[in-house]
Amino acid sequence: MGLSWQQGPLAPGTVGQFLIPDPLPERILYAEPLRRRMRAKLGDTWVMDSENAVLLHEPGRYPVAYFPPDDIAADVLERTGHTTQHRDLGPTSWFTVQAGPESRQRAAWQHTDLPGHAKILDGHVAFAWRAMDGYYEEDERIVGHAADAYHRIDIRGTSRHLVVRDGERVVAESRSPLVLYESGFAPRWYVPRADVDESALTPAEGQTFCPYKGMASYYDIGGARRAAWSYEDAWDGVRRISGMVSFEPDEIRVDLDGVRQSLEPGQNVVSHGADRNLDPGEAGHGRHA
């Protein structure tokens, strides 16, 4: 979650409210200087290297970085005849990105007739995230989308009593879970393996990728599909939850201090695949360099 994604303040399903007398417009776009050096690579070529990116927060989308033309390598952009219409920012022209033998069609775009209030993006070009082979801040690879300063994760230890049941069977019981607070989401509770009856967990096919936590593996519990998950080797920033198990309260019964938990509205996560050329070591360990 960030400023305009999931339940952030500018998202369509925001959980909070602005304390103002009149309602805000249905859609608010917010742009700001990124203030970080950001680079993009296609094949062996750095196609962009910028300390002057502008980050656009658009309702319901991950943030997108736009770059001034002077920070884009010469001759890598070839304008195509393809144009679209952005509902807020007007006509949009698309480019093929070419670097040596590598070519990606419709891999970059530019808004060509911006309204006056959006001139901060004038002339700037955005690159389709999945079209490039890697994005970097300084020398470290970043994945998923441009860094969102409004996304935060905090992990706290607690002595609250958490019990997970599949019918009459106790699947997990702990007085030392960890609670993970992630911007825009309800708390998620992670249970130490020692407090889980692992014979109740059946590994499920498929993994998902989180740009902040790493690769998640899933488990079925009885007839409840993908009712639990674990970041077996969580990234450094959330290392405390590595190997612990969290349970989906809409799929399996989860009680916290005797109160049954439920999935809050708007908490569903859109599955996020790993970036192009993100090898298993990078995805599993958060080594982005």
Number of C-alpha atoms within 10 A of each C-alpha: 22 24 26 27 24 26 24 22 19 26 25 17 17 17 15 12 10 10 7 7 6 7 9 11 6 9 14 15 15 15 17 13 14 20 12 14 14 24 22 21 17 22 16 11 15 17 22 21 22 21 17 18 24 22 22 23 23 20 24 19 15 20 23 20 25 26 24 19 14 13 17 19 14 11 10 19 21 14 17 13 8 11 17 12 11 11 7 13 19 14 15 16 20 23 23 17 23 19 20 10 8 12 17 15 14 19 19 22 23 23 23 16 15 19 12 9 8 15 12 15 23 17 16 21 24 22 22 16 20 17 18 22 17 21 26 18 19 15 12 13 18 22 23 18 16 19 20 16 10 13 15 13 13 12 19 11 14 12 11 15 15 22 22 24 15 17 10 7 10 14 21 23 21 20 17 16 24 24 19 21 16 17 19 24 20 16 15 17 23 26 25 19 13 11 18 19 13 14 8 16 18 16 15 16 10 10 14 16 19 19 18 19 22 22 23 19 19 23 22 19 23 13 10 14 16 21 22 24 23 21 25 18 21 24 23 14 13 17 15 17 25 18 19 22 25 24 23 20 18 13 18 24 19 24 17 16 12 11 11 13 14 15 14 12 11 15 13 10 10 8 10 11 14 19 21 14 11 15 12 11 10 16 22 19 17 22 14 18 11
